[in-house]
Structures are given as C-alpha cells and as structure tokens.
Amino acid sequence: MLFLQQKKHILFGAILLLVAAYINGFPIVYSDTSTYLASGFELETPIDRPIAYGLFLRASSLNGVSLWLTIGVQALIISFLLWTSIQLLLKNKPRSSKIQFFFFSLLVLISSTSLSWVTSELIADIMTPILILSVLLLLLGKPSTLEKMALYSLFFLATSCHLSHVTFNLILLTLIGLFYALNMLGAKAHMTLKPFFLLLALTFGSFLTMGSAFSKSKHVFFMGALVEHGIAKTYLDEYCPEHDYKLCAYKEQLPSKGYDFLWNPQSPFYKIGGWENTKEEFDSIIFTTLTTPKYIFIHIQASLKATLEQLLQFGIGDGNGVFLKQTLLYQRVGTYFGLSQQAQYAKSLQNKNKLSLLNSYNDFLQCIIGLSFLAALFILFNYKKYKPTILIFFVLLMLALILNAWSCGTFANALDRLGAKVIWLLPFGVLLVAFSRQKTTADPSCDTI
C-alpha cells in the first residue's frame, strides 16, 4: 500500500504543488469559478456544465470553511498520482532513488510548466490530467486493491466534472483497445484490459450525473466551434436564401472566436434566444453540416487545423482577470466563505492585476515544452532502448495529449487554458522515461515500499 506507507511524501509534494497560489496570495480563479460555487452551494445544475465539480468544491472546502482546502485536495490528488506513477512504473528502482526522483520531478514541473497553476486554480480543468493518469495506471501499473479503489474513484470524479470527458473517455478507451488488439509495442504482454469494461461503465454512469446539462448545452458549444471554424458563416451564406434561420439576420456579425459567440452578452447568440430557444435551429444546422459531403470535408479540415492550433496553445493566465465588487464571483466568495476570506481574495495579485510576469513565464514555458517535444521525438525514434511498460505509458500519454487537443479544438475552442491543463504531462513523461534508463543498484525492498 504505497500511498499509505509513504503518505508523508505525498503530503509534502502537495504542499509544494501550490506555489502558484502562495505567490498569488489566494487560489487562482476564473469566471467559471463563480458558476461552480453557485452550483455547489445552491445545489442547482447549471445549464452549461455538470454539478459535480461544484459539489466537489463544496465538499473539499468543508462546506465553506476555506477555498485553500479545495486546492489542497487537488494538490493531494496530483501528488498521489505522480507518486503512484513513479512507484508502479519503476518498480525495479531502489526506494531512495524513487523518492529523490519524485521530488526532483516535482521541482522541475512546478518551476517550469503549468502544473502548479492548474493545480491552484478553482475550475474543473485539473480533472483532465487526473482522468488520464488514472486510466493509464489502471491499465499499466498493476496497482494494489486499495490503489485500484482510489484510481477508479478519481476516474469517476474526473469524468463527472466535465461534459467533454464522456466523449474523451470513449475515444481514449477505444484507441487503447486498438493499441492492445494490434499488440503494438508488445502491449498484450504488458497491459491488462481487465479494468476496461469497468472504466466504460463508470463513464456511462458519470453521464447520468450530467445528463440534463449535456442535453441543454451540447448544441450551443458545438455551434460555437462552427462559428470559430468559419463553417457557420459558409453554411448560412449558402442556406439562408431557402431557410428562415434566425441566425441569418446576424451572419455578417458572427465573431471570430467561439467564446465571444457563447459568452459575450451582445453576441448574436443571445439576440436570437440564447440557451433556451436555439436548440432546434442549431441542431438543424449541425446535423446538415455533419451529413453533407461538402461540409464533412470542411469539418475535417477545420478539425485538423484546430487540433494543431490547440497543441501550440498552452500558456497560463488565460482568462484569469480581475473579479472584484462588480462581479458575482466576488459576491459569492463573501456569501459562501465569509468576509475574511473575501478580503483575502480581493488582495490577491490576480485581483490587483499584477500578473504581468506571466508573459515572461509563458515564453519560458514555450521553450520547456519545445525541448520536451524534441526529447519526445528522440524517445520515439529510439524506442527499442526503453522498457516496454514505460514506453507504452509514454506513447499512450502522448496519444491522450493529442486527443485533448483534438477534442477541445474541434468541439469547443482552441484556448491556452485548455492546453495548459495537460501540457505538463509531456515533460513529466520525458522525465519518467529518462529516469527509467538511469542505472541504479536494485533494492530488494523496492517492490514493497
């Protein structure tokens, strides 16, 4: 039971992971944080997202004691997953070496990637890397019974927290199943598909927790993607003469970005009925574009372009503006967490608009990811040098990163925030593979840490 016997290392790792919040003076917030707070404390499912992360936020904050507790729990989860990855995938390494590598990798990831920022932020983005690591460890890591229970629980929680995770899971598990069936890299000898069907069942089970939000919002988010990709304008130019779409009156005013279409109160979306009154029209447009050969080809082109754009966008600070007295977020922090925590929130660097150093950090982050990409290419071109289990983990990790870029770019918008949430997994994977090649003296106790 690695995570029980070594809980002090996981705890210390979690403390280190919150450096971004310590510097900011408060957990990092986003406009969506307000909606999550309201859903968790008012127990109402928002129209555009599941209630699960709101409930997680309420429970982890001990019903409004402190938002620091929430990011503390997030940090504990990430620390546990990193620790468990190292323990299960590098079983032949001595105990002391694995402990040293755990803290070394944490320091590298905290100081040079998006990891601390994402862990310190009060939105559901953190759940995507939690989902990815949970799946891979269940399929490759041979965890103990207690670890399996923890990983399945984290997988279900992560899936339930975001609408996109159901589709993401189904595609990821399908690709992993094909990887196994084709015995790529000798997968059949080093993977197990025993968790496969339970992961599918948990995915469908999580859908039950978000069903109403999914049905009410999927057409809106996909239409936002069509607007950003230019498909909506092309379609309306062709079909408006013969169809009385309400959106036709605004086809020359469509914004260039999907998030402006979705969230700007002056957007054509709100002028034609908003979330409540556009489903029939949007479903008709979406269905036609997905069943007409001309538009299917345009979809494929746009999807490939958006995937590449998303792969190249991963800066931190995207959308983390000032949310003070004129905002619902400020009011809700005071309502649910008290005036003392509201005052601390107002004094954060974020709310003082003093995060300009992020521009320089993002330049540094681009260099780190660029070097990690080159290292990843080296690993793939020299794959025969590495042990199969660690190599399969690395390849599937890269596959998950590409899938995230495809999913976000194709069905939502290509945004830095959506890349930042997972991009730190690339350098982590590189570090893990590099350490697996380091020659160390075997420790007889290393499998019973």
C-alpha positions, 0 to 999 in steps of 0.5 A: 500500500504505497500511498499509505506507507509513504503518505508523508511524501505525498503530503509534502509534494502537495504542499509544494504543488501550490506555489502558484497560489502562495505567490498569488496570495489566494487560489487562482480563479476564473469566471467559471469559478463563480458558476461552480460555487453557485452550483455547489452551494445552491445545489442547482445544475447549471445549464452549461456544465455538470454539478459535480465539480461544484459539489466537489468544491463544496465538499473539499472546502468543508462546506465553506470553511476555506477555498485553500482546502479545495486546492489542497485536495487537488494538490493531494490528488496530483501528488498521489498520482505522480507518486503512484506513477513513479512507484508502479512504473519503476518498480525495479528502482531502489526506494531512495532513488524513487523518492529523490526522483519524485521530488526532483520531478516535482521541482522541475514541473512546478518551476517550469510548466503549468502544473502548479497553476492548474493545480491552484486554480478553482475550475474543473480543468485539473480533472483532465490530467487526473482522468488520464493518469488514472486510466493509464495506471489502471491499465499499466501499473498493476496497482494494489486493491486499495490503489485500484479503489482510489484510481477508479474513484478519481476516474469517476470524479474526473469524468463527472466534472466535465461534459467533454470527458464522456466523449474523451473517455470513449475515444481514449478507451477505444484507441487503447483497445486498438493499441492492445488488439494490434499488440503494438509495442508488445502491449498484450504482454504488458497491459491488462484490459481487465479494468476496461469494461469497468472504466466504460461503465463508470463513464456511462454512469458519470453521464447520468450525473450530467445528463440534463446539462449535456442535453441543454448545452451540447448544441450551443458549444458545438455551434460555437466551434462552427462559428470559430471554424468559419463553417457557420458563416459558409453554411448560412451564406449558402442556406439562408436564401431557402431557410428562415434561420434566425441566425441569418439576420446576424451572419455578417456579425458572427465573431471570430472566436467561439467564446465571444459567440457563447459568452459575450452578452451582445453576441448574436447568440443571445439576440436570437434566444440564447440557451433556451430557444436555439436548440432546434435551429442549431441542431438543424444546422449541425446535423446538415453540416455533419451529413453533407459531403461538402461540409464533412470535408470542411469539418475535417479540415477545420478539425485538423487545423484546430487540433494543431492550433490547440497543441501550440496553445498552452500558456497560463493566465488565460482568462484569469482577470480581475473579479472584484465588487462588480462581479458575482464571483466576488459576491459569492466568495463573501456569501459562501466563505465569509468576509475574511476570506473575501478580503483575502481574495480581493488582495490577491495579485490576480485581483490587483492585476499584477500578473504581468510576469506571466508573459515572461513565464509563458515564453519560458514555458514555450521553450520547456515544452519545445525541448520536451517535444524534441526529447519526445521525438528522440524517445520515439525514434529510439524506442527499442532502448526503453522498457516496454511498460514505460514506453507504452505509458509514454506513447499512450500519454502522448496519444491522450495529449493529442486527443485533448487537443483534438477534442477541445479544438474541434468541439469547443475552442482552441484556448491556452487554458485548455492546453495548459491543463495537460501540457505538463504531462509531456515533460513529466513523461520525458522525465519518467522515461529518462529516469527509467534508463538511469542505472541504479543498484536494485533494492530488494525492498523496492517492490514493497515500499 
